[in-house]
Amino acid sequence: MTKLTFPLPVFLRRSLLCAALAGGALSAATPDAEPVPAEAPVKPAGLLGTTYATITAEYLHLNDGPPSVARGLLATFNYALSPGLDLGYTGEDLRLHASGLSASAGRGAFSVTRFAPVNGANFFVMADAGLAVLSAPGRDVDSFTYRVGFGLEKPLGADTVLTLYERFQRNTSRSLRNSEAQVGGKLTVKLTTRLSLSLGLESRENYPQKHRSGVYSLGMDYRY
């Protein structure tokens, strides 16, 4: 059987040969390009979706005192488990003093927060559960406590974010049975890649006693 061949034109064969030789020479003459180091990821100004610890000082103005003032510390640890899901723990300790009366209240709870971006903000829902305690002269009680809430985290700039929220808290034991509505906001300003400062304002109303209080807070956040 005769094999048919279709030879390339002379000028095309010469052009391909020259291109191959030029490409080989260029490859040999050019040193290997150094890999460009990857930039470190930028940590957002907001706290949702980050692993962090916070220490917060609280000042409570009690509208139905005495006592009319309470001071407290709040410690929070948050762990970013997966995209859109955080786990955390919060411990709160309050101290009240008035006219020889001294009392303390505390609350510790584990939390779960679910969030998703909506129109340039992070909308979130949360729930926590734990133990609440109250210690006063002649009265030491504790109760199972839980809280549910929702809110949004809205960036105001590269290093500033505003968080607004509403929560409902319930203590369930007979000796410490009450509910509390909490509405507030927090402004977080990023100072460094790891540190940020948070300023908070919150209104609380207790049921069935209908006691009201305003909470002013200042916190320091450390991101891992």
Backbone torsions as a table, in degrees:
resi	resn	phi	psi	omega
1	MET	NA	135.7	179.9
2	THR	-83.7	128.2	-179.3
3	LYS	-90.4	125.1	-179.1
4	LEU	-87.6	133.6	176.5
5	THR	-126.7	150.9	179.8
6	PHE	-125.0	89.3	-176.4
7	PRO	-64.4	142.6	176.3
8	LEU	-72.7	149.4	174.9
9	PRO	-58.5	150.6	-175.1
10	VAL	-59.3	-44.9	-176.1
11	PHE	-65.9	-32.1	-179.3
12	LEU	-72.9	-38.9	177.6
13	ARG	-64.5	-41.1	179.6
14	ARG	-66.0	-38.3	-179.8
15	SER	-65.1	-44.3	179.0
16	LEU	-63.9	-39.5	179.8
17	LEU	-65.2	-42.9	179.4
18	CYS	-65.3	-39.4	179.9
19	ALA	-64.8	-40.4	179.0
20	ALA	-64.9	-44.3	179.7
21	LEU	-64.6	-39.9	-179.6
22	ALA	-67.5	-39.5	178.5
23	GLY	-64.7	-40.7	179.0
24	GLY	-65.4	-40.9	179.8
25	ALA	-66.1	-39.1	-179.8
26	LEU	-66.6	-40.1	178.7
27	SER	-64.2	-38.6	-179.5
28	ALA	-70.7	-32.4	-176.5
29	ALA	-82.9	-22.1	-176.3
30	THR	-90.7	123.1	178.4
31	PRO	-69.8	157.7	178.9
32	ASP	-62.6	132.9	179.9
33	ALA	-70.6	135.3	179.1
34	GLU	-73.0	139.3	-179.9
35	PRO	-65.7	139.4	179.3
36	VAL	-80.5	123.3	-179.3
37	PRO	-64.2	139.6	-179.3
38	ALA	-73.9	139.8	178.3
39	GLU	-73.5	145.7	177.1
40	ALA	-68.1	139.7	179.7
41	PRO	-61.9	141.1	179.5
42	VAL	-82.5	125.9	178.6
43	LYS	-79.3	131.6	-177.8
44	PRO	-69.3	161.2	178.7
45	ALA	-69.7	-32.3	179.9
46	GLY	-73.6	165.6	-176.9
47	LEU	-99.6	-18.6	177.8
48	LEU	-61.8	136.7	178.4
49	GLY	78.1	13.5	176.6
50	THR	-124.4	155.0	174.2
51	THR	-94.6	121.0	-173.9
52	TYR	-153.6	165.3	172.5
53	ALA	-128.1	143.1	-177.1
54	THR	-133.9	137.4	168.7
55	ILE	-114.9	125.5	-175.5
56	THR	-126.6	131.8	172.8
57	ALA	-95.3	133.9	-177.2
58	GLU	-119.9	143.1	173.3
59	TYR	-126.9	118.5	-177.2
60	LEU	-108.1	127.0	172.0
61	HIS	-99.8	113.2	-176.4
62	LEU	-93.8	114.1	-174.8
63	ASN	-71.2	-21.9	-174.5
64	ASP	-114.8	37.4	179.7
65	GLY	-71.4	-175.4	9.2
66	PRO	-81.0	157.9	-6.9
67	PRO	-69.9	153.2	-177.3
68	SER	-100.1	-9.8	-177.7
69	VAL	-136.7	140.9	172.2
70	ALA	-136.4	148.8	178.3
71	ARG	-127.2	147.2	-176.5
72	GLY	-154.3	169.6	174.0
73	LEU	-124.1	142.0	-179.4
74	LEU	-127.4	125.3	177.3
75	ALA	-115.0	129.6	-176.5
76	THR	-131.0	137.6	169.9
77	PHE	-126.9	130.3	-179.3
78	ASN	-124.4	135.8	179.7
79	TYR	-121.8	122.6	178.1
80	ALA	-78.5	98.7	-174.7
81	LEU	-74.2	-44.3	-179.8
82	SER	-159.7	167.9	179.5
83	PRO	-56.1	121.4	178.7
84	GLY	85.7	6.3	-177.2
85	LEU	-142.1	120.8	178.0
86	ASP	-119.2	145.6	171.0
87	LEU	-117.0	148.9	-177.0
88	GLY	-157.1	172.8	173.7
89	TYR	-139.6	137.8	178.8
90	THR	-131.0	131.5	174.6
91	GLY	-122.8	131.1	-177.2
92	GLU	-126.3	137.2	178.2
93	ASP	-131.9	121.5	-178.9
94	LEU	-116.4	143.5	177.7
95	ARG	-125.9	132.8	-179.4
96	LEU	-125.2	136.1	178.6
97	HIS	-140.2	131.4	176.9
98	ALA	-167.8	128.6	174.0
99	SER	49.1	47.1	179.4
100	GLY	80.1	-4.8	178.6
101	LEU	-90.7	130.0	177.5
102	SER	-128.8	130.0	-179.2
103	ALA	-145.1	159.6	176.8
104	SER	-140.7	150.6	178.3
105	ALA	-138.0	143.6	-179.7
106	GLY	-142.1	159.8	178.9
107	ARG	-152.3	131.3	174.7
108	GLY	-130.2	132.6	-174.6
109	ALA	-152.8	145.7	172.2
110	PHE	-94.1	141.6	-173.3
111	SER	-130.5	159.2	171.9
112	VAL	-133.8	135.0	-178.5
113	THR	-129.3	130.7	177.9
114	ARG	-116.1	132.1	-176.7
115	PHE	-143.8	159.5	-179.9
116	ALA	-154.8	147.9	179.1
117	PRO	-72.5	136.0	177.6
118	VAL	-142.1	113.2	176.1
119	ASN	52.2	47.8	175.8
120	GLY	81.6	5.4	177.7
121	ALA	-130.9	163.4	174.3
122	ASN	-99.8	114.0	175.9
123	PHE	-90.7	135.5	-176.1
124	PHE	-137.0	154.4	169.8
125	VAL	-126.7	147.6	-176.5
126	MET	-143.1	159.6	173.7
127	ALA	-151.7	144.1	174.6
128	ASP	-142.4	166.3	-179.5
129	ALA	-154.3	144.6	-179.2
130	GLY	-178.7	-141.3	-174.1
131	LEU	-128.7	134.1	174.5
132	ALA	-114.1	140.9	-179.4
133	VAL	-131.8	150.4	176.1
134	LEU	-137.0	128.7	179.4
135	SER	-126.8	119.9	179.9
136	ALA	-145.3	163.5	178.8
137	PRO	-54.3	119.2	-179.9
138	GLY	78.7	7.2	-177.3
139	ARG	-149.7	115.9	173.5
140	ASP	-131.9	109.5	-174.9
141	VAL	-132.6	160.4	174.3
142	ASP	-142.4	165.3	-175.4
143	SER	-158.5	149.5	166.8
144	PHE	-67.9	137.6	-178.4
145	THR	-134.1	147.3	175.3
146	TYR	-143.2	161.7	-178.3
147	ARG	-149.6	140.4	175.5
148	VAL	-129.8	151.7	-179.1
149	GLY	-168.4	176.2	177.8
150	PHE	-150.9	165.6	179.1
151	GLY	175.5	-168.1	178.6
152	LEU	-145.0	152.7	177.5
153	GLU	-119.2	113.9	-172.7
154	LYS	-116.5	117.6	175.9
155	PRO	-66.5	134.5	175.3
156	LEU	-106.0	-6.2	-179.4
157	GLY	177.3	-174.2	-177.4
158	ALA	-64.6	-30.4	-174.3
159	ASP	-123.2	13.9	-176.1
160	THR	-136.0	138.1	178.8
161	VAL	-141.9	143.1	178.6
162	LEU	-110.5	130.0	178.5
163	THR	-116.0	126.3	175.9
164	LEU	-119.1	142.1	-175.6
165	TYR	-154.4	162.7	171.9
166	GLU	-140.7	132.8	-176.1
167	ARG	-135.6	155.2	175.0
168	PHE	-126.2	125.9	-177.6
169	GLN	-118.3	142.5	-177.4
170	ARG	-137.5	129.2	169.5
171	ASN	-104.0	135.4	-165.0
172	THR	-107.8	-14.7	-174.8
173	SER	-74.4	159.8	-179.7
174	ARG	-64.1	-37.9	-176.4
175	SER	-78.3	-15.9	-177.5
176	LEU	-140.5	42.5	-175.9
177	ARG	-87.1	115.3	174.8
178	ASN	-161.9	170.4	178.3
179	SER	-130.0	157.4	-179.2
180	GLU	-146.2	130.3	173.7
181	ALA	-96.4	134.2	-176.6
182	GLN	-129.1	122.1	178.6
183	VAL	-127.9	128.3	-176.2
184	GLY	-163.6	-176.7	178.6
185	GLY	-149.0	161.0	-177.6
186	LYS	-147.7	133.9	175.8
187	LEU	-107.7	121.7	-178.4
188	THR	-111.7	125.3	-179.9
189	VAL	-116.7	123.0	-178.9
190	LYS	-79.1	121.9	-178.9
191	LEU	-93.5	-45.3	176.0
192	THR	-136.8	-174.0	178.4
193	THR	-64.3	-22.4	-177.3
194	ARG	-113.9	-26.4	-174.6
195	LEU	-106.5	141.6	171.8
196	SER	-144.9	158.1	-179.0
197	LEU	-115.2	135.3	-178.4
198	SER	-122.3	129.1	176.3
199	LEU	-113.7	126.1	-174.2
200	GLY	-126.1	152.7	174.9
201	LEU	-140.9	128.8	-174.8
202	GLU	-141.9	143.5	174.6
203	SER	-111.6	131.1	179.8
204	ARG	-122.8	140.0	175.1
205	GLU	-132.8	124.7	-174.7
206	ASN	-98.8	137.7	177.9
207	TYR	-122.4	147.1	4.4
208	PRO	-85.9	-1.8	-176.9
209	GLN	-68.5	-22.4	-178.1
210	LYS	60.6	36.5	172.9
211	HIS	-79.0	138.2	-179.6
212	ARG	-118.2	148.5	177.9
213	SER	-151.5	152.3	173.9
214	GLY	-113.4	136.5	-175.6
215	VAL	-118.3	125.2	175.3
216	TYR	-112.0	132.2	-173.7
217	SER	-136.9	150.3	175.9
218	LEU	-136.2	121.2	-174.9
219	GLY	-129.0	152.7	174.6
220	MET	-117.3	124.5	-177.2
221	ASP	-106.7	136.9	175.6
222	TYR	-120.7	122.3	-178.4
223	ARG	-98.4	133.7	179.8
224	TYR	-88.4	NA	NA
